[in-house]
Amino acid sequence: MKTFKFYAIALFFCTFLTYPLLAQDLDSTIEPRERLSLVSMQGTVTDIVKETRDVTLKGANGELVTVTAGPEVKRFDEITVGDVITFDYYTYLKAEFRTPTATELAEPFVVLEGEDKAPAGEAPAAAVGEMVKAIVTIEILNRPQMMATVEGPNGNYLTIPMTDAAFMEKLHIGQVVILTYAEAIAVSLTKVE
């Protein structure tokens, strides 16, 4: 009888200790997702770096966004600190649902230098600026509002708007995702009169 109890306990621990590993392997059946989005915002200019054409803006909710004004932005030199402007910029997001490699685990947050580009055929592919790649964990899935919140390796959070409810049903809290993200070059900056 003691032998049976021992085997039952061993089976119990083996089953529940390996379950998270099995669940992670199942995640690899979800195909990677990529998205290039045009974002429109309004904000107050708080800083300008003329040499790099970087403009820092404070949004309506107090959030700070720094964008680089691309060559499409004409009359850049007329923008001054304190101006209220509307601006459009691109964001790029790629999510891979797989087990991280040993290299990714050793460096869970990496700034990429020209390794990844926007998806082929997405215009304008050259608009994407500096990219980061990080191992993140899904912390919140707000299905009614179609939002997913992930936690990065440095404890920071990013909320991602979702567009596919069926895809969102495949995701779960605690799921590990390899996320490549870039906020990119502004394609328009317009003063609000």
C-alpha positions in Angstrom: 0.0 0.0 0.0 2.9 2.4 0.8 4.3 1.7 -2.7 1.0 2.6 -4.3 0.8 5.9 -2.4 4.4 6.7 -3.4 3.7 6.1 -7.1 0.4 8.0 -6.9 2.2 11.0 -5.3 5.1 10.8 -7.8 2.6 10.6 -10.7 0.7 13.6 -9.3 3.9 15.8 -9.0 5.2 14.7 -12.5 1.8 15.6 -14.1 1.5 19.0 -12.5 5.1 20.0 -12.7 5.3 19.3 -16.4 1.9 20.7 -17.3 3.2 24.3 -17.8 5.9 23.0 -20.1 3.4 21.1 -22.2 1.1 24.2 -22.3 4.0 26.3 -23.6 4.7 23.8 -26.4 1.0 24.0 -27.4 1.5 27.8 -27.8 3.8 27.2 -30.7 0.7 26.1 -32.8 -0.3 29.8 -32.8 1.1 31.5 -35.9 3.1 34.7 -35.4 1.2 37.9 -35.9 2.5 41.2 -37.5 0.8 44.5 -37.7 1.8 48.0 -39.0 -0.7 50.6 -37.8 -1.1 54.3 -38.4 -1.8 56.2 -35.1 -3.2 59.7 -34.9 -2.8 61.8 -31.8 -2.9 65.4 -30.5 -0.4 66.8 -28.0 1.6 69.7 -26.8 5.3 69.9 -27.8 7.5 69.6 -24.8 10.9 69.2 -26.4 12.5 69.4 -29.9 15.9 68.0 -31.0 16.4 69.7 -34.4 19.5 67.6 -35.3 17.6 64.3 -35.1 14.1 65.8 -35.8 12.8 64.2 -32.6 9.7 65.8 -31.1 8.4 65.0 -27.6 4.7 65.5 -27.1 2.5 65.4 -24.1 -0.9 63.8 -24.9 -4.3 64.6 -23.5 -3.9 62.0 -20.7 -0.4 63.2 -19.7 1.4 60.4 -21.6 4.7 61.4 -23.3 5.4 60.3 -26.9 8.7 60.9 -28.8 8.5 60.6 -32.5 11.0 61.4 -35.3 9.7 63.7 -38.0 10.3 62.0 -41.3 11.3 63.7 -44.5 7.5 63.9 -45.4 7.1 66.5 -42.6 7.4 69.9 -44.3 7.9 73.2 -42.3 9.5 71.3 -39.4 11.5 74.3 -38.4 8.3 76.3 -37.6 7.3 73.9 -34.7 8.2 75.3 -31.3 7.9 74.1 -27.7 4.4 74.8 -26.4 2.7 74.3 -29.8 -0.4 72.0 -29.8 -0.1 69.8 -32.8 -1.8 66.7 -34.3 0.5 64.1 -35.6 0.4 60.7 -37.4 3.0 58.0 -36.8 3.4 54.3 -37.5 3.7 51.5 -35.0 4.9 48.0 -35.8 4.1 45.0 -33.7 5.1 41.3 -34.2 4.1 38.6 -31.7 5.7 35.1 -31.7 4.0 32.4 -29.6 6.8 30.0 -28.9 9.3 29.0 -26.2 12.1 31.6 -26.0 15.5 30.5 -27.1 18.5 30.3 -24.7 19.8 33.5 -26.2 16.5 35.3 -25.7 16.3 34.1 -22.1 19.8 35.4 -21.4 18.9 38.8 -22.9 15.1 39.2 -22.5 15.2 42.8 -23.8 17.2 43.8 -26.9 17.3 46.9 -29.0 17.5 45.7 -32.6 19.7 47.4 -35.1 18.3 46.9 -38.5 17.6 43.2 -38.1 13.8 43.4 -38.4 11.9 45.4 -40.9 8.2 46.2 -41.4 6.3 43.4 -43.2 7.0 43.2 -46.9 4.3 44.9 -48.9 3.2 47.2 -46.0 3.5 50.8 -47.1 5.5 52.6 -46.0 7.9 49.9 -44.8 10.7 52.4 -44.3 8.7 54.4 -41.7 9.5 52.0 -38.8 12.2 53.4 -36.5 14.2 51.7 -33.7 12.8 48.3 -32.7 12.9 46.4 -29.4 12.5 42.7 -28.9 11.4 41.4 -25.5 10.1 38.3 -23.8 6.7 39.3 -22.3 4.0 37.6 -20.4 0.3 38.1 -20.9 -1.1 39.5 -17.7 -4.6 40.8 -18.6 -7.0 39.7 -21.3 -10.0 42.2 -21.5 -12.1 40.4 -24.1 -15.1 42.7 -23.9 -12.8 45.7 -24.6 -10.6 43.7 -27.0 -7.4 44.6 -25.1 -4.4 42.5 -24.0 -1.9 43.7 -21.4 1.6 42.3 -21.3 4.4 42.7 -18.7 7.9 43.1 -20.0 11.1 41.8 -18.5 11.8 45.1 -16.7 8.3 45.1 -15.1 6.8 47.6 -17.5 3.4 47.1 -19.0 2.1 47.5 -22.5 -1.6 47.4 -23.5 -2.3 46.2 -27.0 -5.6 46.8 -28.8 -6.8 43.5 -30.4 -8.8 43.2 -33.6 -9.6 39.5 -33.9 -11.9 38.1 -31.2 -11.4 34.5 -32.4 -7.6 34.9 -32.1 -8.0 36.4 -28.7 -9.8 33.3 -27.5 -6.5 31.3 -28.1 -4.5 33.4 -25.7 -4.3 32.8 -21.9 -3.0 34.6 -18.8 0.6 33.7 -18.1 1.4 32.9 -21.8 4.9 33.8 -22.9 5.2 35.9 -26.1 8.3 37.1 -28.0 7.3 40.7 -28.9 9.0 43.0 -31.4 7.7 46.5 -31.2 8.5 49.9 -32.7 7.0 53.4 -32.5 8.1 55.0 -35.6 8.7 58.0 -37.7 6.0 60.7 -37.8 4.6 61.2 -41.3 2.7 64.4 -40.5 2.8 67.1 -37.8 0.2 69.9 -38.0 -0.2 72.9 -35.7 -3.6 73.3 -34.1 -4.8 76.8 -34.4 
